[in-house]
Amino acid sequence: MIFTTEMAAEILGLEPWRVTKFVQSKEYGIEPSLAQARGSGSRRLYSADDICQIGLALRLLETGLRSKAIGKVIRQVQAKGKLSRRFLEADNKGNLCLAIFRKPELGRPLDESRSQSVEFISKPDEVFKLDRHSEEDVILVPLTSLLSKLRKGIKERGD
């Protein structure tokens, strides 16, 4: 499936310039994987995975994370495999949360380098079943509404 900036914006419920901002800001680490704009009149072309990454970045921004911290989360999520596969094939109820684990360090803002890891879980209470250090902070980001929007939009515009 191939998506233009305008199609991606429609799926995500954004203005096209906001989609472009996500891929132009290097801190997020998101790039159109099918084609970069190469001058006036050329188009950026996105895969379903690119749209899912932008959607996740938007959701994390709404949660209050800064762009550097979001970029770190996106890189960690990418290392776990294709985000579009995980998002579009989540359980039938569409339940999915992202748990971000961070070791607290006094006096260091959220976007500075510090120990962090991410895990996908189906239900918020699953976070307590993970073998984690009790001193880690947890940011739990529900993704169900994002999944619903992405599934519908990608299916409608990708066929």
MONORGI-V298757 format. One record per pair of residues at least 6 apart in sequence whose ideal C-beta (glycine too) atoms are under 6 Angstrom apart, sorted by the first residue. I is the first residue (numbers start at 1). J is the second residue. If there is no record, write none. Layout:
i->I j->J
i->I j->J
This chain:
i->1 j->48
i->1 j->158
i->2 j->34
i->2 j->45
i->3 j->46
i->4 j->43
i->5 j->16
i->5 j->19
i->5 j->44
i->6 j->16
i->7 j->157
i->8 j->19
i->8 j->46
i->8 j->51
i->9 j->16
i->9 j->19
i->11 j->51
i->11 j->153
i->12 j->55
i->22 j->28
i->22 j->30
i->22 j->54
i->22 j->57
i->23 j->30
i->23 j->31
i->23 j->32
i->27 j->67
i->27 j->68
i->27 j->71
i->28 j->57
i->28 j->67
i->28 j->70
i->28 j->71
i->29 j->71
i->29 j->74
i->29 j->75
i->30 j->53
i->30 j->54
i->32 j->44
i->32 j->45
i->32 j->46
i->32 j->50
i->33 j->47
i->33 j->50
i->34 j->45
i->34 j->47
i->35 j->45
i->37 j->44
i->48 j->84
i->48 j->154
i->49 j->82
i->49 j->83
i->49 j->84
i->52 j->83
i->52 j->84
i->52 j->87
i->52 j->150
i->53 j->74
i->53 j->83
i->55 j->146
i->55 j->150
i->57 j->70
i->59 j->146
i->60 j->70
i->63 j->141
i->66 j->110
i->66 j->111
i->68 j->111
i->69 j->110
i->69 j->111
i->73 j->118
i->76 j->118
i->77 j->83
i->77 j->118
i->87 j->147
i->87 j->150
i->88 j->151
i->90 j->96
i->90 j->147
i->94 j->144
i->94 j->147
i->94 j->148
i->95 j->122
i->95 j->144
i->96 j->143
i->96 j->147
i->97 j->121
i->97 j->124
i->97 j->140
i->97 j->142
i->98 j->141
i->98 j->143
i->99 j->119
i->99 j->121
i->99 j->127
i->99 j->138
i->99 j->140
i->100 j->118
i->100 j->139
i->101 j->117
i->101 j->132
i->101 j->136
i->101 j->138
i->102 j->116
i->102 j->137
i->103 j->115
i->103 j->136
i->104 j->137
i->105 j->114
i->108 j->114
i->124 j->140
i->127 j->138
